[in-house]
Amino acid sequence: MAFYAFEMSEKYQVPVLLRLTTRLSHSRSGVEVKPLKNENELKLPEDKRQFVLLPAIARKRYKMLLANQEKFESESETSPFNTYYEGKDKSIGIIACGIAYNYLMENYNDSPCPYPVLKVSQYPLPRKQVEKISSECKQLVILEEGAPMIEEMLKGYLGNCLNIRGRLDGTLPRDGELNPNLVLRALTGKITEMKTVPQIVAARPPKFCNGCGHIDAYNALNEVMKEYGDGHVLADIGCYTLGALPPFNSINSCVDMGASITMAKGAADAGLFPAIAVIGDSTFTHSGMTGLLDAVIENTNMVLMIMDNSTTGMTGGQDSHAVDRLVSICEGLGVNKDHIIRVIPLKKNHEEMVRIIRQEISYNGISVIIPTRECMQTLKRKTKANK
């Protein structure tokens, strides 16, 4: 699909999105590797102003997009990812989207599905195939993960005139992920008894790696926060977001990259004391620096903790732009040197970290505390490579 998406993008000069649902992202399978194609010749686009988003240009580009809609629809009609399966029982027609098709077929391992099925994995909807299944079947069941986009599209304002079932009418749950049992119940009203899940595949909530420096940093922060209660720590996206889970329950927000600092600043401006922001080293250099600059200019009374594990830990250990630069960046943004403090998050340093956090909370201005210890995973890899 990724190869196909690139080809289609080049053909029509439009962005093509590859949509992944949660279960697909948490799955794995063998992949057939195709030979790579040569890169495009490096040249400027024919329309040098296509990315100048002024209204006059945007209106022109939108007309071009609309003019291509019939071509996009034609691509969907002939797409190898949209398939119509004839079925003998026309009492139900099924439109199954993406991985929902797998959930459907898991109910028919030993025999073919008796109903007509339109498997949809490329958009816009293949109109002719949708019209075919709706004209042949007494009712339609729409199986799609996430928001019921296709179901809403087909019902429109005249939904009561069409016999369409799915997430909107309660045939399938309005929220959460689908699974084979929910699909079977939607089709037959029955549900099979779930087998006991073996311990080897039992749910295992994510947690910090053993020996992670974030554990000691949160333990110190939690001890200080006992004096102030919940609701004072605004965090960000990264491994350290696991501080929201038991046994830490340390943080009170996770919105987007960089939002911890700006949310803590807004909370401090509104009178919250203390206001603590927690962000990772790589996230800080990605989108946290501008928020810190704003806090410096307005001398916001808040504490920023930059959890420095010297890598981009959550996505595999890529190099972080922040390595050996955090102190100089904070100084360059105007933070008082006396209130940029590195600590080493280890159990033996717990009391020192508690003292420093208390000390910086009492300072009327912007403080930066940088707990610094390398990610255990990258450290293991380096150690192994050295051996």
N, C-alpha and C positions, 0 to 999 in steps of 0.2 A: 504493500500500500504506500509506503514511503517513496519508493521509486516512482510509482504511478503518480503520486501527488506532485513530485518534482517535475515530471514530464508535463503534467497538465498545467502546472504553474507557468512553465516556460512557453507552452503553446498559446495560452491566453493572456500571459503577462498579468496574472492576478495572484494574490496570496491564496494558498490552499492549506487548510488546517487539517491535521490528523488528530481526531478527538479520541482521547483515552479515558475510559471510565475507571473507577477505583479498582474493581476486581481485575480488570485487564492489567492495570499497572502493578498489581500485586501477584501476577502470574508469571510463569516462565515456560518456555518451550524451545524446541530446536528451531533454528532459523536457516533458511537456504540463502547463502551469501551469493549475491550476483556480482558480476564483474563491474568495477567502477567505471563510470563514463568520464571522458575527458572534461575538464573544466571549460566553462564558456570563455570565449575570448574576452579579455578585459577591455571594456569600452563603455563610454557614456551612453545612457539611454537615448533613443531617438527623440523623445519628448523631454527636453532638459528641464521642464517645469512641472513634471508630473508629481513631484513631491513638494511643490509649493502650495500649501493648503489655504490659498485665498479663496473666497466664495466663488468668484468668476471661474477659476480653474476647477474647483471642486464640482461645480454644476456641470461643467463640460465632461469631467471624468465620470460622473455619475451616469450621464447619458450613455457613455461608452459601455459602462457596466451593464446597464439595462439592455442595451442592444445585444449583449452576449448571453442573456438569460436563456434564450431558446437553444443556443449551442450547449450551455451547461446542462439543460434538461435532456438534450439528445445524448450527451455523454453518459448521463445516468441511465438512460434507457438501454444503452448497449454496454454498460459497465460490467466487468467480470465479477464485481462485488455486489451487484443487485441481481437476484435470481428468483424466478417464479417456479414453484413446485406445484404441479397439479395434484389435486386430492379428490377422492371420490365423494366424500361427505361434504356437501355444500352448506350444511347448517351453520358452519362457522368458517370464516376466513381469517387467517392470522397474518398480521404484518409484524415481523420480528426484526428488530434493529440491532445490528452489531452483535455484542456478546449475548444479548437476550435470545438470539437464535440458538446458541449452544444450550441455554437453559431449557428451551423447548425440546430440542432433540434428545436431551438426556432422559426425557420421559418416554422415548420411543427407540430405545437401544435395540430391541428385538424385532421390531416391526416398523414399517414406514408410517409417518404421520398421516392419519386419514383425511386431514383437512388441507385445503389449498393454503400454501404458505408463500408469502412474498418476503424474501430476505432482503433487507435494505441496509447497505453499508456505504452508499455514496449518495450525496445530495447535490442538487435539489431532488425531491421525490420523483421517481420515474412515473410520470403522470399516467401514461397508457397502461402500465401494469397495475397501478392503484385503481384505475377505472375498471380494469378487467376483474380484479378480485372483488371489488365492491358490487359490481353488477351480477356476478355469479353466486355470491353468498348471501345468506339471509342476515347475517350479522358479522361484524368485524371485531376481533380482539387485537388490541395494539400492545405489543410487548416492547418497551423501551426503558433503558436505564435513565435515571435522573428526571428532569422535567418532562412532562408529557407534551413535547413539542408537536409531534406528528398527530397525536390525538386531538390537540387543540386546533391544528391546522385543518384537519378533516371535518371536525364538527363546525368550526366557525360560529357564526351567529345562528345557523340553522341546525345546531346540534340535536335538538329534539326530533328533527325529521329523519335523522339517520341512526340506525341501530349500531352504534359503536361503543365498545366497552374497553375499559382500561383503568388507568390511575384516577381519572376524574370522577368516575361513578362508583368507586370503591371495589370494583372487580379485582384490582390490584392495589396494594397499599400506596398511599399518596407520597410517602417518604421511604427512605431506605433503599437498599439494593434488592434486586430480584434474585430468585434462586429457582431451581427446578420444581420444588414443591409449590411455591406461589404460582408458578405458571400452570401447573397441573390443576390446582384448585380453580384458577380462572377459567380453565377450559371445561372442567368436568364437575366442579363443585366438591370434589374429593381431594383429600391430601394423604399421601402415604406416610407411614410412621417413620420418623427419622431414626436411623441407627445410632447407637452410641458412638460418639466420636472417639477414636483411639487417642490415648494420652499424647502420642507423638505429634498429632496435629491439633491438639487442644489450643485454644486461644492463648497467646502469650503477649500481654501488653508490652509496648516498647519501654525500655528503661535505659538509664545511663550505663555505659560500660564499666566494668569493675575497675576501680582506680581512677576514674575520671575526675579531673580537677573541679568540674562544675559541682560535684557532690559537696565538696568541702566549702566551696564558695557559697552555695545555698544554705548549708548548715550554719555558717556564720551569719549570713543575712537573716535567716529565720530567727536566730536568737535575739538579734537586735529588734526585729519587727514585732516580737512578742510584746514589746513595750508600747506599740502603737496600734496594733490590731491589723485586720485584713484590709486590702484595698489600696495599698500604697505602692505596689510594685508593678510597673508597666513593662512588659517584655516584648520580645521580637521573635523572628523566625530563625530557627536553627536547632542544633542538638539541645541547647539550653532550654528550649521550650518545654522539654520534658519536666522541667521544674514545676509545671502546672499540675502534674500528676502526683498521687501519693507515692512515697510518704512525705514529699516536700510541700506540695500545695502552696508554693511560694509566690506565684505570679498571677496577675489579674487581667492580663490582656495579651493577645497575639493577633495582630491585624494584618500588617504587611511589612515589608523590609524597610526599616528606618522609622516606623511609627512609634516605637517605644520612646524615643527621645522627644518627639514632638507632642505625643500624648502626655508624657510626664511634665513637659513644659506647660502645656495647657492646663493640666491639673494643678500645678504649682501656681500659675497665674490666677486660677480660680480659688486659691486658698488652701489647697490640700497640703498638709505637712505631716511627715516628710513625703516628698515625691521622688521615687527611685525609678530610674530607667535601667533596664538590663538588655544588652545587645552583644552580639558576637563580634569578634575581630574582623572577619571578612564581611559580615553584613554592615558593620560600621563604615568600612571603606567603600562599600557598594552604595549605600544610601543613607548613612547616618550622620555624615559630616556636616551637611547643610543644617540639620536640626540643631546640632551642637553649636554651630556658628550663631544661630538665632538666639540660643540660650546665653551665649557669651555676651552678645551685643546688649541684651536686656538684663544681664546679670541675674538670671533666674535662680531662685533658691531651690536647687535640686541636686541630686547625686546621680551620676552616670556610672554604671559598672560595665566595663567592656570585658567580656569573658574571652580572654585570649588563649586559644588552644593552638595557635600558630598554624592553622590549616582551615580549609573549607570542609569541615567534618561531616556535615549532614549529607553531602552529595558525593562522598567518596574520597575526600582527602586531597583535593586539588590545592595548588599553591595559593596562599592568601596574600593579597597586596599589602596587608597590614603588618606582615612579619618585620620586626625591628623598626617599625615606623610610627607606632601608636603614640608614643610620648611626643615625638617631634611634630606629628600632625596636630595633636591637641594644643601644644605650645603655639604652633603656627596659627591656629584658629583663635588664639587669645586667652586660653585657660591659664590662670595663675599657676606658675611652676610649682609653688608650694602645695598646690591642691591637685596635682597629678601624681598619684601614688600607685606604684606597682606592689603587688603582694603575691606570694607563692601559696596557692591553695592546697595546703597539706594539713592533716589532722594536728600535727605538732605546732602549726601556726594558727590554730583556731582562735586562741585568745587575742593574738595580735590583730587578726582580721576583724574580730568583733570590736576591738578598741578603735581601729581605723575607721570602720563604718560609722560608729557612734560619733567619732571626732568630726567626720566630714558632714554628717547630718547637722551637727551643731553650727557649722560654718554657714554664714548667710551669703550664699552665692553659689556658683556652679563648681562642683567638685567632680573629678574623674578618678575612679578606682579601677585598676587593671589587674584582676587575678590572672596570673600568667603561668600556664603549665601545658606542655605539648599534649596533643590528642594521643590517647593510648593506642589507637589503631595505627596511626602513622608512625608512632614510635616503635611499635612491634614490627612493622614492615621494614623500617630502617635498620633495626637490630638484626632482623633475619637476613637482609641484604648484605650487611657488613660481615655476618658470619660466613 
